[in-house]
Amino acid sequence: MKLRILFVHLLLSQLFLAQTGGKNAFPFLNNAFSASIASLGGFTNATSDEANNSGIINPSLINTNAIGIYSVNQGILASGINYGQFAALLKLKKGYLLPNIRYIHYGKFNGYDENGVATNTFTAFDYILGVSYCYPVNKVISIGISPNIIGSQLETYNSFGISTNFGATFTHPNELLGVSIVAKNIGYQLKSYVPKNKSTLPIDVQAAISYKLKHAPFKFSLIAHHLNTWDITYFDPSIKPRIDGLTGDTITNTGANFGEKLARHFAYQVELVGNGAMSFRLGFNYNRRQELKLEQRPGMSGFSLGLGLKFKKFKLDYGFVIYSKAGFSNTIGLSAKLGNGKKK
C-alpha cells in the first residue's frame, strides 16, 4: 500500500514537472498555481502584475500599488484533480506583506491491501502556507523574501518541510525595462513519508529580463531557469545504439550536446499590455516541450497562452497550458479590491 500510494503521488507530480522533477521532495513547489503565471509558461518575468501572482513566487515583484486586492485562482485537470491559490496584499510600516495559500487536491482513491482486497477510499493533497515580504530599497530596486510551510498528505502518510524564496528586482525609471533574479525553494524536508527517506527540495535559481516597447503595447521577456544546474536534460540509458545507413558506423546515445543543454535553460514570453480592458499572454517553455512532446506529433507542446479581462471592480484571468497531445490544463483567476489593505 505504501509503495502504491507513493507511486501515484510521484506520477501525478510529474504532470507538472516532467524530467526536471522526480528527484526532489515537494515537486509541486514549482507548479504554476495562477492563471497569469501558467499562461506565461510557468515563470515570473521582471515585472509585477496587478493581482500579485508574481509576488508570491518572487517577493521582490510585489505590486505595491495593489493594496487591498484579494485574488483567487482555480485550476482543473482530468480525473478530479484540482489546484488553487488565495492571496491578499497588506501594507506595513516598512514594506509590504502578501499572505498566500496554495494547494493541489488529487481527488479520491480506492484502497486495497496486499491481496488486492478493497479496503477504504482515501484522498491525497499537497499544500503551501506562505507569506511574501517586499521592501523597496529605493525607487528602482526592491528586495523580498518568501518563507513557506510545506505539507503533503497521502492516505495515512504525510510529509512536512519549510522553504524560502529570495528575490531582487531592478526597474528602470522609465518603467520599460526590468531585470529580476529569484532563488526558489531553499529549504529542508523536516519529515518524510517514511523514516530515513528525506530528499532535497527542487532549488531553482532564475533570472529574467523584460522590456516593453515605448510606442507599442507589447512586452517581451526572456527567462533563464535552473541556473544552479547546468545539465537538466534527461539521459535515457535504455536507448540502444543504431547503425548509420550510409557509413555503417554504430551511433551510440551520448546524450544532449552543448547547444541543447544551453537551450533547455530558456523560456520566452510575449504580452499585449494595453491600457484597455483586455490583455493577451503567450509563453514558450522549451524544456517542457522537449520533455513532454510526442516524437512523431509534437504539436504545440510547451506553449501556453492566456487572456486578461479588466472590469470596473474586478479582473478575470485565464491560462491555458499545452503539455502535449495527451494533456493540457485550464486555470481561472479572479482578483478584486475589497479594502484599503492597511494594517491597523
C-alpha contacts under 8 A as a table, 3 or more apart, distances in Angstrom:
res1	aa1	res2	aa2	distance
1	M	4	R	5.05
1	M	5	I	6.17
1	M	111	G	7.75
1	M	112	Y	7.01
1	M	113	D	6.40
1	M	114	E	6.89
2	K	5	I	5.36
2	K	6	L	6.31
3	L	6	L	5.18
3	L	7	F	6.04
4	R	7	F	5.14
4	R	8	V	6.34
5	I	8	V	5.23
5	I	9	H	6.31
5	I	154	L	6.73
5	I	155	E	7.64
6	L	9	H	5.11
6	L	10	L	6.15
6	L	154	L	7.69
7	F	10	L	5.13
7	F	11	L	6.09
8	V	11	L	5.09
8	V	12	L	6.20
9	H	12	L	5.27
9	H	13	S	6.12
9	H	124	A	7.92
9	H	154	L	7.72
10	L	13	S	5.09
10	L	14	Q	6.35
10	L	22	G	6.75
11	L	14	Q	5.38
11	L	15	L	7.07
12	L	15	L	5.49
12	L	16	F	7.84
13	S	16	F	5.89
13	S	17	L	6.77
13	S	21	G	7.89
13	S	22	G	7.89
13	S	27	P	6.57
13	S	28	F	6.48
14	Q	17	L	4.83
14	Q	18	A	4.72
14	Q	19	Q	7.50
14	Q	21	G	6.39
14	Q	22	G	6.93
15	L	18	A	6.26
16	F	28	F	7.56
16	F	31	N	6.16
17	L	20	T	5.95
17	L	21	G	5.15
17	L	27	P	7.38
17	L	30	N	7.60
17	L	31	N	7.58
17	L	288	R	7.76
18	A	21	G	5.68
18	A	22	G	7.74
18	A	288	R	7.25
18	A	291	E	6.24
18	A	292	L	6.87
19	Q	22	G	6.87
19	Q	233	T	7.54
19	Q	234	Y	6.27
19	Q	291	E	6.43
20	T	23	K	7.68
20	T	232	I	6.37
20	T	233	T	7.72
21	G	24	N	6.67
21	G	27	P	6.16
21	G	202	P	7.65
22	G	25	A	7.98
22	G	27	P	7.20
23	K	199	S	7.85
23	K	202	P	7.90
24	N	27	P	6.30
24	N	199	S	5.59
24	N	200	T	5.25
24	N	201	L	5.17
24	N	202	P	5.45
25	A	189	Q	7.09
25	A	198	K	7.59
25	A	199	S	5.26
25	A	200	T	5.81
25	A	201	L	5.13
25	A	202	P	6.96
26	F	29	L	6.04
26	F	150	I	7.69
26	F	152	S	7.81
26	F	201	L	6.52
26	F	202	P	7.46
27	P	30	N	6.24
27	P	31	N	7.76
27	P	201	L	7.51
27	P	202	P	6.37
28	F	31	N	5.13
28	F	126	D	7.66
29	L	128	I	7.88
29	L	185	N	7.19
29	L	202	P	7.71
30	N	202	P	7.89
31	N	42	G	7.18
32	A	35	A	7.74
32	A	37	I	5.91
32	A	38	A	5.16
32	A	42	G	5.12
32	A	43	F	7.68
33	F	37	I	7.44
33	F	38	A	7.09
33	F	73	N	6.96
33	F	74	Q	7.59
33	F	75	G	7.32
33	F	83	Y	6.77
33	F	84	G	5.76
33	F	85	Q	5.97
33	F	102	R	7.02
33	F	331	T	7.96
34	S	37	I	5.49
34	S	38	A	6.07
34	S	53	N	6.43
34	S	73	N	5.40
34	S	74	Q	7.34
34	S	75	G	7.89
34	S	84	G	7.30
34	S	85	Q	6.72
34	S	319	G	7.97
34	S	331	T	6.77
34	S	332	I	7.46
34	S	333	G	6.47
35	A	38	A	5.14
35	A	39	S	6.11
35	A	73	N	6.63
35	A	74	Q	7.90
35	A	75	G	7.86
35	A	306	G	7.45
35	A	317	D	5.91
35	A	318	Y	5.21
35	A	319	G	4.43
35	A	320	F	7.83
35	A	330	N	7.91
35	A	331	T	4.86
35	A	332	I	5.38
35	A	333	G	5.49
36	S	39	S	5.27
36	S	40	L	6.57
36	S	53	N	7.35
36	S	281	R	7.93
36	S	306	G	6.89
36	S	317	D	6.40
36	S	318	Y	6.87
36	S	319	G	6.08
36	S	333	G	7.69
37	I	40	L	5.22
37	I	41	G	6.77
37	I	42	G	5.14
37	I	43	F	6.01
37	I	44	T	6.38
37	I	53	N	7.13
37	I	54	S	7.15
37	I	319	G	7.85
38	A	41	G	5.48
38	A	42	G	4.62
38	A	43	F	7.55
38	A	304	S	7.14
38	A	305	L	7.99
38	A	319	G	5.69
38	A	320	F	7.09
38	A	321	V	6.57
38	A	331	T	7.51
39	S	42	G	6.99
39	S	281	R	6.27
39	S	282	L	6.30
39	S	283	G	6.22
39	S	304	S	4.96
39	S	305	L	4.46
39	S	306	G	4.78
39	S	318	Y	7.55
39	S	319	G	4.46
39	S	320	F	5.82
39	S	321	V	6.36
40	L	43	F	6.33
40	L	44	T	7.69
40	L	268	Y	7.97
40	L	269	Q	5.91
40	L	270	V	8.00
40	L	281	R	6.39
40	L	282	L	5.69
40	L	283	G	4.15
40	L	284	F	7.23
40	L	304	S	6.23
40	L	305	L	6.59
40	L	306	G	7.64
41	G	267	A	7.31
41	G	268	Y	7.81
41	G	269	Q	7.57
41	G	282	L	7.84
41	G	283	G	4.74
41	G	284	F	5.64
41	G	285	N	5.42
41	G	302	G	7.56
41	G	303	F	6.89
41	G	304	S	5.71
41	G	321	V	7.47
42	G	285	N	7.96
43	F	223	I	7.45
44	T	47	T	7.96
44	T	54	S	5.69
44	T	57	I	7.40
44	T	58	N	7.35
44	T	208	A	7.77
45	N	48	S	7.99
45	N	54	S	7.97
45	N	180	S	7.29
45	N	208	A	5.29
45	N	209	I	6.60
45	N	210	S	6.43
45	N	221	S	6.25
45	N	222	L	7.42
45	N	223	I	6.62
46	A	61	L	7.32
46	A	169	T	6.89
46	A	178	G	5.11
46	A	179	V	5.21
46	A	180	S	4.94
46	A	208	A	5.49
46	A	209	I	5.51
46	A	210	S	5.40
46	A	221	S	7.62
47	T	61	L	6.35
47	T	171	T	8.00
47	T	178	G	6.31
47	T	210	S	6.96
48	S	52	N	6.64
48	S	54	S	6.02
48	S	55	G	6.95
48	S	61	L	4.90
48	S	62	I	6.04
48	S	63	N	5.45
49	D	52	N	5.28
49	D	53	N	6.66
49	D	54	S	6.41
49	D	62	I	7.81
49	D	63	N	6.37
50	E	53	N	7.98
50	E	63	N	6.31
50	E	65	N	7.90
50	E	66	A	6.07
51	A	63	N	7.93
51	A	66	A	7.19
51	A	69	I	6.71
51	A	70	Y	7.30
51	A	71	S	6.06
51	A	335	S	5.93
52	N	55	G	5.00
52	N	56	I	6.81
52	N	61	L	7.71
52	N	62	I	5.72
52	N	63	N	5.96
52	N	66	A	7.60
52	N	87	A	8.00
52	N	89	L	7.74
53	N	56	I	5.58
53	N	57	I	7.38
54	S	57	I	5.57
54	S	58	N	5.97
54	S	59	P	7.57
54	S	61	L	6.11
54	S	62	I	6.93
55	G	58	N	4.92
55	G	59	P	4.46
55	G	60	S	6.51
55	G	61	L	4.74
55	G	62	I	4.24
55	G	63	N	7.27
55	G	98	L	7.66
55	G	132	S	6.96
56	I	59	P	5.85
56	I	62	I	7.67
56	I	98	L	7.18
56	I	100	N	7.24
56	I	131	V	7.51
56	I	132	S	5.96
56	I	146	S	7.28
57	I	146	S	7.59
57	I	165	N	7.08
57	I	184	K	7.65
58	N	61	L	5.69
58	N	62	I	7.69
58	N	144	G	7.36
58	N	145	I	7.83
58	N	146	S	7.65
58	N	165	N	6.82
58	N	166	F	6.93
58	N	167	G	5.37
58	N	168	A	7.96
58	N	182	V	5.94
59	P	62	I	5.67
59	P	132	S	5.29
59	P	133	Y	5.97
59	P	134	C	5.60
59	P	143	I	7.14
59	P	144	G	4.58
59	P	145	I	5.61
59	P	146	S	6.08
59	P	165	N	7.52
59	P	166	F	7.05
59	P	167	G	5.85
59	P	168	A	7.94
60	S	133	Y	7.80
60	S	134	C	5.36
60	S	135	Y	7.35
60	S	142	S	5.43
60	S	143	I	4.60
60	S	144	G	4.45
60	S	145	I	7.48
60	S	167	G	5.19
60	S	168	A	5.24
60	S	169	T	5.82
61	L	134	C	7.72
61	L	142	S	7.75
61	L	167	G	7.94
61	L	168	A	7.96
61	L	169	T	6.84
62	I	96	Y	7.75
62	I	98	L	7.90
62	I	134	C	6.40
63	N	66	A	5.62
64	T	67	I	6.52
64	T	96	Y	7.06
66	A	69	I	5.64
66	A	89	L	6.89
67	I	89	L	5.46
67	I	90	L	5.90
67	I	91	K	6.61
67	I	337	K	7.87
67	I	339	G	7.98
67	I	340	N	6.03
67	I	341	G	5.15
67	I	342	K	7.46
68	G	88	A	6.66
68	G	89	L	5.66
68	G	90	L	6.34
68	G	337	K	5.38
68	G	338	L	6.02
68	G	339	G	4.88
68	G	340	N	4.73
68	G	341	G	3.81
68	G	342	K	7.47
69	I	88	A	5.79
69	I	89	L	6.12
69	I	335	S	6.56
69	I	336	A	5.34
69	I	337	K	4.05
69	I	338	L	6.32
69	I	339	G	7.34
69	I	341	G	7.50
70	Y	86	F	7.67
70	Y	87	A	5.86
70	Y	88	A	4.37
70	Y	89	L	6.99
70	Y	335	S	5.52
70	Y	336	A	5.51
70	Y	337	K	6.05
70	Y	338	L	6.89
71	S	85	Q	7.96
71	S	86	F	5.82
71	S	87	A	5.38
71	S	88	A	6.32
71	S	333	G	7.14
71	S	334	L	5.61
71	S	335	S	4.05
71	S	336	A	6.50
72	V	84	G	7.34
72	V	85	Q	5.63
72	V	86	F	4.63
72	V	87	A	6.68
72	V	333	G	5.69
72	V	334	L	5.38
72	V	335	S	6.36
73	N	84	G	5.19
73	N	85	Q	5.06
73	N	86	F	6.65
73	N	331	T	6.94
73	N	332	I	5.60
73	N	333	G	4.08
73	N	334	L	6.30
74	Q	82	N	7.31
74	Q	83	Y	5.91
74	Q	84	G	4.34
74	Q	85	Q	6.73
74	Q	331	T	5.61
74	Q	332	I	5.40
74	Q	333	G	6.37
75	G	82	N	5.54
75	G	83	Y	5.11
75	G	84	G	5.95
75	G	329	S	7.20
75	G	330	N	5.68
75	G	331	T	4.06
75	G	332	I	6.31
76	I	80	G	7.52
76	I	81	I	6.25
76	I	82	N	4.54
76	I	83	Y	6.63
76	I	329	S	6.56
76	I	330	N	5.93
76	I	331	T	6.60
77	L	80	G	6.55
77	L	81	I	5.15
77	L	82	N	5.85
77	L	328	F	7.73
77	L	329	S	5.75
77	L	330	N	7.26
78	A	81	I	6.00
79	S	107	G	7.49
80	G	106	Y	6.70
80	G	107	G	5.40
81	I	104	I	7.39
81	I	105	H	5.73
81	I	106	Y	4.46
81	I	107	G	5.59
82	N	104	I	5.90
82	N	105	H	5.40
82	N	106	Y	6.62
82	N	107	G	7.90
83	Y	102	R	7.56
83	Y	103	Y	5.48
83	Y	104	I	4.16
83	Y	105	H	6.02
84	G	102	R	5.74
84	G	103	Y	5.58
84	G	104	I	6.70
85	Q	100	N	7.08
85	Q	101	I	5.54
85	Q	102	R	4.38
85	Q	103	Y	6.62
86	F	100	N	5.41
86	F	101	I	5.18
86	F	102	R	6.62
87	A	98	L	6.61
87	A	99	P	5.72
87	A	100	N	4.26
87	A	101	I	6.61
88	A	98	L	5.70
88	A	99	P	6.08
88	A	100	N	6.92
89	L	96	Y	7.12
89	L	97	L	5.85
89	L	98	L	4.58
89	L	99	P	7.02
89	L	341	G	6.51
90	L	96	Y	5.89
90	L	97	L	5.09
90	L	98	L	6.24
90	L	341	G	4.75
90	L	342	K	5.75
90	L	343	K	6.49
91	K	94	K	7.95
91	K	95	G	6.59
91	K	96	Y	4.70
91	K	97	L	6.21
91	K	341	G	6.23
91	K	342	K	5.09
91	K	343	K	6.15
92	L	95	G	5.47
92	L	96	Y	5.49
92	L	97	L	6.90
92	L	342	K	7.03
92	L	343	K	6.19
94	K	135	Y	7.01
95	G	133	Y	6.96
95	G	134	C	5.54
95	G	135	Y	4.51
95	G	136	P	6.71
96	Y	133	Y	5.64
96	Y	134	C	5.21
96	Y	135	Y	6.65
97	L	131	V	6.85
97	L	132	S	5.76
97	L	133	Y	4.75
97	L	134	C	6.70
98	L	131	V	5.39
98	L	132	S	4.85
98	L	133	Y	6.36
99	P	130	G	5.99
99	P	131	V	4.13
99	P	132	S	6.30
100	N	129	L	6.32
100	N	130	G	5.32
100	N	131	V	5.79
100	N	132	S	7.94
101	I	127	Y	7.41
101	I	128	I	5.84
101	I	129	L	4.91
101	I	130	G	6.28
102	R	127	Y	5.59
102	R	128	I	5.03
102	R	129	L	6.66
103	Y	125	F	7.19
103	Y	126	D	5.49
103	Y	127	Y	4.12
103	Y	128	I	6.21
104	I	125	F	5.48
104	I	126	D	5.15
104	I	127	Y	6.39
105	H	123	T	7.95
105	H	124	A	6.28
105	H	125	F	4.38
105	H	126	D	6.62
106	Y	123	T	6.95
106	Y	124	A	5.40
106	Y	125	F	5.71
107	G	123	T	5.73
107	G	124	A	6.51
107	G	125	F	7.86
108	K	121	T	6.51
108	K	122	F	5.60
108	K	123	T	4.63
108	K	124	A	7.17
109	F	121	T	5.43
109	F	122	F	5.34
109	F	123	T	6.05
110	N	118	A	7.17
110	N	119	T	7.59
110	N	120	N	6.17
110	N	121	T	4.51
110	N	122	F	6.58
111	G	118	A	5.81
111	G	119	T	5.25
111	G	120	N	5.08
111	G	121	T	5.39
111	G	122	F	6.86
112	Y	115	N	7.56
112	Y	116	G	5.30
112	Y	117	V	5.21
112	Y	118	A	4.35
112	Y	119	T	5.15
112	Y	120	N	7.33
113	D	116	G	5.35
113	D	117	V	5.51
113	D	118	A	6.64
113	D	119	T	6.60
114	E	117	V	7.48
122	F	155	E	5.50
123	T	154	L	6.69
123	T	155	E	5.94
124	A	152	S	7.74
124	A	153	Q	5.56
124	A	154	L	4.57
124	A	155	E	6.18
125	F	152	S	5.96
125	F	153	Q	5.47
125	F	154	L	6.75
126	D	150	I	7.85
126	D	151	G	5.79
126	D	152	S	4.27
126	D	153	Q	6.30
127	Y	150	I	6.04
127	Y	151	G	5.32
127	Y	152	S	6.34
128	I	148	N	6.40
128	I	149	I	5.76
128	I	150	I	4.71
128	I	151	G	6.45
129	L	148	N	5.54
129	L	149	I	5.11
129	L	150	I	6.53
130	G	146	S	6.74
130	G	147	P	5.84
130	G	148	N	4.16
130	G	149	I	6.25
131	V	146	S	5.59
131	V	147	P	6.06
131	V	148	N	6.69
132	S	144	G	7.08
132	S	145	I	5.84
132	S	146	S	4.19
132	S	147	P	6.89
133	Y	144	G	5.37
133	Y	145	I	5.41
133	Y	146	S	6.23
134	C	142	S	6.91
134	C	143	I	5.82
134	C	144	G	4.26
134	C	145	I	6.77
135	Y	142	S	5.73
135	Y	143	I	5.48
135	Y	144	G	6.02
136	P	139	K	7.09
136	P	141	I	6.22
136	P	142	S	4.16
136	P	143	I	6.40
137	V	140	V	7.76
137	V	141	I	5.53
137	V	142	S	5.23
137	V	143	I	7.04
138	N	141	I	5.49
138	N	142	S	6.96
139	K	173	P	7.65
140	V	169	T	7.98
140	V	170	F	5.46
140	V	171	T	4.89
140	V	172	H	6.10
140	V	173	P	6.49
141	I	168	A	7.32
141	I	169	T	5.70
141	I	170	F	4.67
141	I	171	T	6.49
142	S	168	A	5.80
142	S	169	T	5.41
142	S	170	F	6.78
143	I	166	F	7.81
143	I	167	G	5.70
143	I	168	A	4.36
143	I	169	T	6.47
144	G	166	F	5.93
144	G	167	G	5.23
144	G	168	A	6.45
145	I	164	T	6.91
145	I	165	N	5.64
145	I	166	F	4.71
145	I	167	G	6.43
146	S	164	T	5.25
146	S	165	N	4.88
146	S	166	F	6.54
147	P	162	I	7.41
147	P	163	S	5.85
147	P	164	T	4.28
147	P	165	N	6.57
148	N	162	I	5.65
148	N	163	S	5.15
148	N	164	T	5.95
149	I	160	F	7.59
149	I	161	G	6.12
149	I	162	I	4.77
149	I	163	S	6.66
150	I	160	F	5.57
150	I	161	G	4.97
150	I	162	I	5.65
150	I	163	S	7.32
151	G	158	N	7.37
151	G	159	S	5.73
151	G	160	F	4.52
151	G	161	G	6.48
152	S	158	N	5.47
152	S	159	S	5.20
152	S	160	F	6.54
153	Q	156	T	7.18
153	Q	157	Y	5.98
153	Q	158	N	4.41
153	Q	159	S	6.68
154	L	157	Y	5.04
154	L	158	N	5.94
155	E	158	N	7.82
157	Y	193	Y	5.39
157	Y	194	V	7.60
158	N	191	K	7.87
158	N	192	S	7.00
158	N	193	Y	5.16
159	S	189	Q	7.70
159	S	190	L	7.60
159	S	191	K	5.08
159	S	192	S	4.67
159	S	193	Y	5.12
160	F	189	Q	6.13
160	F	190	L	5.57
160	F	191	K	5.09
160	F	192	S	6.82
161	G	187	G	7.45
161	G	188	Y	5.67
161	G	189	Q	4.17
161	G	190	L	4.72
161	G	191	K	6.62
162	I	187	G	5.40
162	I	188	Y	5.62
162	I	189	Q	6.58
162	I	190	L	7.29
163	S	185	N	5.18
163	S	186	I	5.22
163	S	187	G	3.97
163	S	188	Y	6.50
164	T	184	K	6.66
164	T	185	N	5.51
164	T	186	I	5.17
164	T	187	G	6.10
165	N	182	V	6.87
165	N	183	A	5.56
165	N	184	K	4.47
165	N	185	N	5.77
165	N	186	I	6.47
166	F	182	V	5.53
166	F	183	A	5.22
166	F	184	K	6.67
167	G	180	S	7.37
167	G	181	I	5.69
167	G	182	V	4.20
167	G	183	A	6.44
168	A	180	S	5.76
168	A	181	I	5.56
168	A	182	V	6.57
169	T	178	G	7.20
169	T	179	V	5.78
169	T	180	S	4.21
169	T	181	I	6.52
170	F	178	G	5.69
170	F	179	V	5.21
170	F	180	S	6.20
171	T	175	E	6.06
171	T	176	L	7.86
171	T	177	L	6.08
171	T	178	G	4.48
171	T	179	V	6.57
172	H	175	E	5.20
172	H	176	L	6.62
172	H	177	L	5.40
172	H	178	G	6.21
173	P	176	L	7.96
174	N	177	L	7.38
175	E	178	G	7.28
176	L	210	S	7.88
176	L	211	Y	5.48
176	L	212	K	4.91
176	L	213	L	6.99
176	L	214	K	7.02
177	L	209	I	7.48
177	L	210	S	5.76
177	L	211	Y	4.59
177	L	212	K	6.62
178	G	209	I	5.69
178	G	210	S	5.15
178	G	211	Y	6.52
179	V	207	A	7.61
179	V	208	A	5.77
179	V	209	I	4.51
179	V	210	S	6.52
180	S	207	A	5.74
180	S	208	A	5.22
180	S	209	I	6.46
181	I	205	V	7.51
181	I	206	Q	5.68
181	I	207	A	4.31
181	I	208	A	6.31
182	V	205	V	5.86
182	V	206	Q	5.37
182	V	207	A	6.51
183	A	186	I	7.26
183	A	203	I	7.30
183	A	204	D	5.99
183	A	205	V	4.36
183	A	206	Q	6.40
184	K	203	I	5.59
184	K	204	D	5.16
184	K	205	V	6.08
184	K	206	Q	7.94
185	N	201	L	6.26
185	N	202	P	6.15
185	N	203	I	4.88
185	N	204	D	6.79
186	I	201	L	6.93
186	I	203	I	5.83
187	G	201	L	6.50
188	Y	200	T	6.59
188	Y	201	L	6.56
189	Q	192	S	6.72
189	Q	198	K	6.33
189	Q	199	S	6.68
189	Q	200	T	6.86
189	Q	201	L	7.24
190	L	198	K	7.92
191	K	195	P	7.86
191	K	198	K	7.08
192	S	195	P	6.34
192	S	196	K	7.51
192	S	197	N	6.05
192	S	198	K	5.33
192	S	199	S	7.94
193	Y	197	N	7.52
194	V	197	N	6.01
195	P	198	K	7.73
203	I	226	H	7.90
203	I	228	N	7.85
204	D	225	H	6.73
204	D	226	H	4.87
204	D	227	L	6.98
204	D	228	N	6.55
205	V	225	H	6.10
205	V	226	H	5.33
205	V	227	L	5.27
205	V	228	N	5.84
206	Q	223	I	7.05
206	Q	224	A	5.56
206	Q	225	H	4.34
206	Q	226	H	6.18
206	Q	227	L	6.21
207	A	223	I	5.86
207	A	224	A	5.26
207	A	225	H	6.59
208	A	221	S	6.95
208	A	222	L	5.70
208	A	223	I	4.42
208	A	224	A	6.29
209	I	221	S	5.61
209	I	222	L	5.53
209	I	223	I	6.70
210	S	219	K	6.86
210	S	220	F	5.65
210	S	221	S	4.22
210	S	222	L	6.61
211	Y	219	K	5.54
211	Y	220	F	5.44
211	Y	221	S	6.47
212	K	216	A	7.92
212	K	217	P	7.28
212	K	218	F	5.74
212	K	219	K	4.04
212	K	220	F	6.34
213	L	216	A	5.32
213	L	217	P	6.58
213	L	218	F	5.77
213	L	219	K	6.30
214	K	217	P	7.82
217	P	272	L	5.58
217	P	273	V	5.20
217	P	274	G	5.04
218	F	270	V	7.05
218	F	271	E	5.65
218	F	272	L	4.77
218	F	273	V	5.98
218	F	274	G	7.83
219	K	270	V	5.80
219	K	271	E	5.08
219	K	272	L	6.52
219	K	273	V	6.94
220	F	268	Y	7.79
220	F	269	Q	5.82
220	F	270	V	4.77
220	F	271	E	6.56
221	S	268	Y	5.97
221	S	269	Q	5.03
221	S	270	V	6.50
222	L	266	F	7.08
222	L	267	A	6.14
222	L	268	Y	5.03
222	L	269	Q	6.57
223	I	266	F	5.59
223	I	267	A	5.14
223	I	268	Y	6.31
224	A	227	L	6.91
224	A	265	H	5.35
224	A	266	F	4.68
224	A	267	A	6.58
225	H	265	H	5.22
225	H	266	F	6.38
225	H	267	A	7.84
226	H	229	T	5.50
226	H	230	W	7.41
226	H	232	I	7.74
226	H	265	H	6.41
227	L	230	W	6.62
227	L	265	H	7.36
229	T	232	I	6.63
230	W	261	K	7.31
230	W	262	L	7.89
231	D	261	K	5.86
232	I	261	K	7.03
232	I	264	R	7.17
232	I	265	H	7.99
233	T	256	A	6.97
233	T	261	K	6.59
233	T	264	R	7.40
234	Y	255	G	7.87
234	Y	291	E	7.98
235	F	255	G	5.63
235	F	256	A	7.81
236	D	239	I	6.01
236	D	255	G	7.95
237	P	240	K	7.85
237	P	253	N	7.88
239	I	253	N	6.70
240	K	252	T	7.15
240	K	253	N	7.20
241	P	250	T	6.42
241	P	251	I	5.47
241	P	252	T	4.40
241	P	253	N	6.27
242	R	250	T	5.76
242	R	251	I	5.26
242	R	252	T	6.62
243	I	248	G	5.72
243	I	249	D	5.69
243	I	250	T	4.69
243	I	251	I	5.99
244	D	247	T	5.65
244	D	248	G	4.92
244	D	249	D	5.33
244	D	250	T	6.34
244	D	251	I	6.73
245	G	248	G	5.70
256	A	260	E	5.80
256	A	261	K	6.29
257	N	260	E	5.45
257	N	261	K	6.31
258	F	261	K	5.20
258	F	262	L	6.17
259	G	262	L	5.15
259	G	263	A	6.11
260	E	263	A	5.10
260	E	264	R	6.25
261	K	264	R	5.39
261	K	265	H	7.28
262	L	265	H	5.78
262	L	266	F	7.76
263	A	266	F	5.78
263	A	286	Y	7.33
263	A	287	N	7.84
264	R	286	Y	6.01
264	R	287	N	4.75
265	H	286	Y	7.97
265	H	287	N	7.02
266	F	285	N	7.25
266	F	286	Y	6.75
266	F	287	N	7.65
267	A	283	G	7.47
267	A	284	F	5.71
267	A	285	N	4.74
267	A	286	Y	6.07
267	A	287	N	7.90
268	Y	283	G	5.69
268	Y	284	F	5.20
268	Y	285	N	6.74
269	Q	281	R	7.43
269	Q	282	L	5.70
269	Q	283	G	4.42
269	Q	284	F	6.47
270	V	281	R	6.00
270	V	282	L	5.23
270	V	283	G	6.48
271	E	279	S	7.37
271	E	280	F	5.67
271	E	281	R	4.49
271	E	282	L	6.30
272	L	279	S	5.45
272	L	280	F	5.00
272	L	281	R	6.43
273	V	278	M	7.92
273	V	279	S	5.31
273	V	280	F	7.03
274	G	278	M	7.39
274	G	279	S	6.60
276	G	279	S	7.77
276	G	310	K	7.88
277	A	308	G	7.92
277	A	309	L	5.61
277	A	310	K	4.61
277	A	311	F	6.59
278	M	307	L	7.31
278	M	308	G	5.54
278	M	309	L	4.75
278	M	310	K	6.21
279	S	307	L	5.83
279	S	308	G	4.91
279	S	309	L	6.68
280	F	305	L	7.63
280	F	306	G	5.88
280	F	307	L	4.73
280	F	308	G	6.32
281	R	305	L	5.40
281	R	306	G	4.93
281	R	307	L	6.22
282	L	303	F	7.50
282	L	304	S	5.84
282	L	305	L	4.37
282	L	306	G	6.51
283	G	303	F	5.77
283	G	304	S	5.06
283	G	305	L	6.12
284	F	302	G	5.66
284	F	303	F	4.58
284	F	304	S	6.35
285	N	288	R	5.41
285	N	289	R	6.39
285	N	302	G	5.01
285	N	303	F	6.39
286	Y	289	R	5.06
286	Y	290	Q	6.30
286	Y	302	G	6.06
287	N	290	Q	5.23
287	N	291	E	6.25
287	N	302	G	7.57
288	R	291	E	5.20
288	R	292	L	5.99
288	R	293	K	7.99
288	R	301	S	7.55
288	R	302	G	5.22
288	R	323	Y	7.32
289	R	292	L	5.44
289	R	293	K	5.40
289	R	298	P	7.96
289	R	301	S	5.03
289	R	302	G	4.03
289	R	303	F	7.68
289	R	323	Y	7.27
289	R	324	S	7.68
290	Q	293	K	5.89
290	Q	302	G	7.80
292	L	301	S	6.97
292	L	302	G	7.81
292	L	323	Y	6.28
292	L	324	S	5.86
293	K	297	R	7.38
293	K	298	P	4.75
293	K	299	G	7.53
293	K	301	S	5.53
293	K	302	G	7.77
293	K	323	Y	7.40
293	K	324	S	5.24
293	K	325	K	7.42
294	L	297	R	5.16
294	L	298	P	4.82
294	L	324	S	6.87
294	L	325	K	7.15
295	E	298	P	5.84
297	R	325	K	7.54
298	P	301	S	6.00
298	P	324	S	6.97
298	P	325	K	7.23
299	G	324	S	7.22
299	G	325	K	6.75
300	M	303	F	5.71
300	M	322	I	6.57
300	M	324	S	6.98
300	M	325	K	7.86
301	S	322	I	5.37
301	S	323	Y	5.13
301	S	324	S	4.49
301	S	325	K	7.06
302	G	321	V	7.74
302	G	322	I	6.04
302	G	323	Y	5.83
302	G	324	S	7.33
303	F	321	V	6.55
303	F	322	I	5.72
303	F	323	Y	7.68
304	S	319	G	7.36
304	S	320	F	5.64
304	S	321	V	4.38
304	S	322	I	5.86
305	L	319	G	5.95
305	L	320	F	5.41
305	L	321	V	6.66
306	G	317	D	7.31
306	G	318	Y	5.28
306	G	319	G	4.31
306	G	320	F	5.95
307	L	317	D	5.77
307	L	318	Y	5.23
307	L	319	G	6.76
308	G	315	K	7.19
308	G	316	L	5.76
308	G	317	D	4.40
308	G	318	Y	6.43
309	L	315	K	5.75
309	L	316	L	5.09
309	L	317	D	6.32
310	K	314	F	6.41
310	K	315	K	4.40
310	K	316	L	6.33
311	F	314	F	5.35
311	F	315	K	5.72
311	F	316	L	7.97
313	K	336	A	6.22
313	K	337	K	7.11
314	F	334	L	7.11
314	F	335	S	5.62
314	F	336	A	4.37
314	F	337	K	7.12
315	K	334	L	5.80
315	K	335	S	5.28
315	K	336	A	6.45
316	L	332	I	7.40
316	L	333	G	5.75
316	L	334	L	4.81
316	L	335	S	6.72
317	D	332	I	5.71
317	D	333	G	4.81
317	D	334	L	6.39
318	Y	330	N	7.41
318	Y	331	T	5.75
318	Y	332	I	4.63
318	Y	333	G	6.29
319	G	330	N	5.83
319	G	331	T	5.03
319	G	332	I	6.46
320	F	328	F	7.24
320	F	329	S	5.84
320	F	330	N	4.89
320	F	331	T	6.59
321	V	328	F	5.43
321	V	329	S	5.27
321	V	330	N	6.72
322	I	325	K	7.74
322	I	327	G	6.68
322	I	328	F	4.55
322	I	329	S	6.88
323	Y	326	A	7.45
323	Y	327	G	5.60
323	Y	328	F	5.29
323	Y	329	S	7.95
324	S	327	G	5.44
324	S	328	F	6.92
337	K	340	N	7.81
